[in-house]
Amino acid sequence: MYLYEGIEKAEKRIRAVLVGCGEQATNMIHNAISYLDEVEIVAVCDRNPERAEYAQKRLGCAGCYLDLGQMLSEVEADCAFVVTIAALQAKLARQCVEAGLHVYTEKPLGTELDDLQALYETARSKGRKIGVSFNKRFNPAYYDMKKAIISETFGRPNAFIAKFIGGYRSNETDLLRVGSCHFFDLARYLVGEVEEVFAYCYEEQPGRHTFAVSARFENGCVGSMTFGSLGSWVCGYGMEYVEVRGDRNMVSAENGRDFTWQKPSLIAQSDTGLADKGTQAVTERSVPVEILRPNYSNLGKLALKDFYINGNYQSVKAFVSSVLNDTEPPVGYRDGLLALKLALAVEKSVSENRAVKLAEI
Ligand SMILES: NC(=O)c1ccc[n+]([C@@H]2O[C@H](COP(=O)([O-])OP(=O)(O)OC[C@H]3O[C@@H](n4cnc5c(N)ncnc54)[C@H](O)[C@@H]3O)[C@@H](O)[C@H]2O)c1
């Protein structure tokens, strides 16, 4: 007889290995995965033995490795989560795909086009899936923003405004290809494909830059983005902002939170005698800004976790579902590739002081 009748044990249908046990893995990805009933973590790997052992104990799994090749040859698994060093991600992901595993990588998918191309070809020949952690798409604020933009009353987006200013970066490549890739991805996700960029760079010293980027989207929308490493990682405020404007709608989110949707103004009725005066001030009534925020008293425990608020849990879950259902991951290779191409277009625009079309990259 069971002590607790009726409690069902989760059926673990996917065996996963974790590659990388650093900060992001420990704080976000390992937690997100361990909340998923479908996934069993069977082994971890990190070049750093202390980190690997800590993750193994914390996750209670059997395998602990310092070398990816050894783990792949000894452990049977369905998929790998790669959360290592940005410049290594695509190479390590390819090694996992070569061993027959589906792969989910932290952003960026890679920092060099050649690495991405090699990963793509291996994945295609092995029939394996590639998922990319553009978790901001799943962050509730950006998720709501997307829902507002595609709603009937929003109209065509005409302006995309984004800011991401954090602290020190080892160089401008790290700022653009690694740090800012989330916002290149959000631009595509919220508005559409970018056709052309023109960028300026301010350099205070190596690792301390600000980029001002103008963009034109294929659908005619224009964009203005500022990326920087002259801010502070510890300040926490004023780091991230996104706004999209469509006709008289405007949606914004500050720091990936506080989603705001300003709905269209109401047109005054003609019986007021004001409708045909022809200026906005008299033909429109002001409407209150609608601010949508979670009602914290009604939230479950999961929705209060940082790895849920940042979208990591939902992003990992979506990838896992694609493996279980044999469908394409909702965010995958092409998204990783286009975010990198946008970063490369910005770099090219700065170095050649001209507008650069995405098609040139
Ligand atoms: N989605 C997000 O918002 C977000 C936020 C932070 C970091 N990240 C990404 O997560 C990744 C990891 O960042 P981090 O801050 O945790 O870095 P980190 O330096 O703390 O961790 C990286 C880990 O990878 C390990 N590693 C390096 N080479 C390895 C190899 N060949 N095999 C196995 N392990 C290896 C290192 O020992 C280290 O423990 C990066 O790609 C970064 O861009 C994403």
The ligand as a Tripos MOL2 file, in Angstrom:
@<TRIPOS>MOLECULE
LIG
   44    48     1     0     0
SMALL
NO_CHARGES

@<TRIPOS>ATOM
      1 N1         19.4820   34.2920  -21.5710 N.am      1 LIG1
      2 C1         20.1160   35.2240  -20.8840 C.2       1 LIG1
      3 O1         19.5730   36.2740  -20.5950 O.2       1 LIG1
      4 C2         21.5360   34.9900  -20.4600 C.ar      1 LIG1
      5 C3         22.0590   35.6500  -19.3370 C.ar      1 LIG1
      6 C4         23.3830   35.3840  -18.9750 C.ar      1 LIG1
      7 C5         24.1640   34.5210  -19.7310 C.ar      1 LIG1
      8 N2         23.6160   33.9150  -20.8270 N.ar      1 LIG1
      9 C6         24.4210   33.0010  -21.6660 C.3       1 LIG1
     10 O2         24.7060   31.8230  -20.9330 O.3       1 LIG1
     11 C7         25.9900   31.3180  -21.2860 C.3       1 LIG1
     12 C8         26.8140   31.1150  -20.0060 C.3       1 LIG1
     13 O3         27.0110   32.3630  -19.3740 O.3       1 LIG1
     14 P1         27.4630   32.4210  -17.8390 P.3       1 LIG1
     15 O4         27.2600   33.8050  -17.3960 O.co2     1 LIG1
     16 O5         26.8450   31.3250  -17.0790 O.co2     1 LIG1
     17 O6         29.0360   32.1350  -17.9460 O.3       1 LIG1
     18 P2         29.9640   31.4160  -16.8890 P.3       1 LIG1
     19 O7         31.3630   31.7870  -17.2610 O.co2     1 LIG1
     20 O8         29.5100   31.6850  -15.4830 O.co2     1 LIG1
     21 O9         29.7440   29.8580  -17.1560 O.3       1 LIG1
     22 C9         30.2520   29.2030  -18.2710 C.3       1 LIG1
     23 C10        30.6330   27.7860  -17.8270 C.3       1 LIG1
     24 O10        30.9740   27.0140  -18.9800 O.3       1 LIG1
     25 C11        32.0490   26.1710  -18.6020 C.3       1 LIG1
     26 N3         32.7580   25.7160  -19.7960 N.ar      1 LIG1
     27 C12        33.6040   26.4040  -20.5960 C.ar      1 LIG1
     28 N4         34.0640   25.6170  -21.5910 N.ar      1 LIG1
     29 C13        33.4910   24.4060  -21.4270 C.ar      1 LIG1
     30 C14        33.5740   23.1820  -22.1380 C.ar      1 LIG1
     31 N5         34.3390   23.0570  -23.2410 N.pl3     1 LIG1
     32 N6         32.8640   22.1340  -21.6800 N.ar      1 LIG1
     33 C15        32.0780   22.2470  -20.5790 C.ar      1 LIG1
     34 N7         31.9810   23.3840  -19.8520 N.ar      1 LIG1
     35 C16        32.6710   24.4480  -20.2810 C.ar      1 LIG1
     36 C17        32.9130   27.0500  -17.6870 C.3       1 LIG1
     37 O11        33.7890   26.2850  -16.8930 O.3       1 LIG1
     38 C18        31.8460   27.7690  -16.8750 C.3       1 LIG1
     39 O12        31.4950   27.0700  -15.6910 O.3       1 LIG1
     40 C19        26.5800   32.3090  -22.2930 C.3       1 LIG1
     41 O13        26.3500   31.8460  -23.5980 O.3       1 LIG1
     42 C20        25.7770   33.5780  -22.0610 C.3       1 LIG1
     43 O14        25.6520   34.3760  -23.2250 O.3       1 LIG1
     44 C21        22.3300   34.1220  -21.1910 C.ar      1 LIG1
@<TRIPOS>BOND
     1     1     2 1
     2     2     3 2
     3     2     4 1
     4     4     5 ar
     5     4    44 ar
     6     5     6 ar
     7     6     7 ar
     8     7     8 ar
     9     8     9 1
    10     8    44 ar
    11     9    10 1
    12     9    42 1
    13    10    11 1
    14    11    12 1
    15    11    40 1
    16    12    13 1
    17    13    14 1
    18    14    15 2
    19    14    16 1
    20    14    17 1
    21    17    18 1
    22    18    19 2
    23    18    20 1
    24    18    21 1
    25    21    22 1
    26    22    23 1
    27    23    24 1
    28    23    38 1
    29    24    25 1
    30    25    26 1
    31    25    36 1
    32    26    27 ar
    33    26    35 ar
    34    27    28 ar
    35    28    29 ar
    36    29    30 ar
    37    29    35 ar
    38    30    31 1
    39    30    32 ar
    40    32    33 ar
    41    33    34 ar
    42    34    35 ar
    43    36    37 1
    44    36    38 1
    45    38    39 1
    46    40    41 1
    47    40    42 1
    48    42    43 1
@<TRIPOS>SUBSTRUCTURE
     1 LIG1         1 GROUP 0 **** ****
